[in-house]
Amino acid sequence: QQQVKQSPQSLIVQKGGISIINCAYENTAFDYFPWYQQFPGKGPALLIAIRPDVSEKKEGRFTISFNKSAKQFSLHIMDSQPGDSATYFCAARTGGGNKLTFGTGTQLKVEL
Amino acid sequence: GAVVSQHPSRVICKSGTSVKIECRSLDFQATTMFWYRQFPKQSLMLMATSNEGSKATYEQGVEKDKFLINHASLTLSTLTVTSAHPEDSSFYICSALTSGSYEQYFGPGTRLTVT
């Protein structure tokens, strides 16, 4: 019940295209859903996050769509650039303990 | 923005020795710090949660006597890997959280290699 399932495992997108990464969860006690970007050999960096009372949040080229009834959320990267090539992790926070459960990660490659 | 540092960034140690990794919040007070490990091409796995001035809470399967965590101040937490073995070789990442915030700020990670 603590798992967060993430897909796809890897993704290749052409420059200027839209990258879409999906996550699904079971635990209804999760109350905060961040997305992280990680470059090789570096720690994760927070990209964007959403609370379950909001269905969509946009920051620049990054948008989270959240479907509470389906227990799914997704990250959309508009106008994908080669510099976006990285591994992306979704996560979900357990209320009270502040612990994050991470998805399995998506390796994104943006080609010219 | 909130910055978390880790030291060292890379360490190589011999099997059977101990190694200490420091995690510091540079511009905020971290009431809670987390320690994760990450194997190549895998996700982050939470090892333990530490609150300033109290004992760390370890996740199931993590040996507390092997991975000693100390959170002595609001800006510093340390992870000591005792009697390290090659299977402890991994990327160790800390994160920090300030009171009332949901956002965890991650350090740059420490690559541990045990020979």
Interface residues (C-beta under 8 A of the other chain):
Chain A: Y32 P34 Y36 G41 K42 G43 P44 A45 L46 A49 F89 R93 G97 N98 K99 L100 T101 F102 G103 T104 G105 Q107
Chain B: V4 Q6 T32 F34 K41 Q42 S43 L44 M45 L46 T49 F91 I93 S95 L97 Y102 E103 Q104 Y105 F106 G107 P108 G109 R111
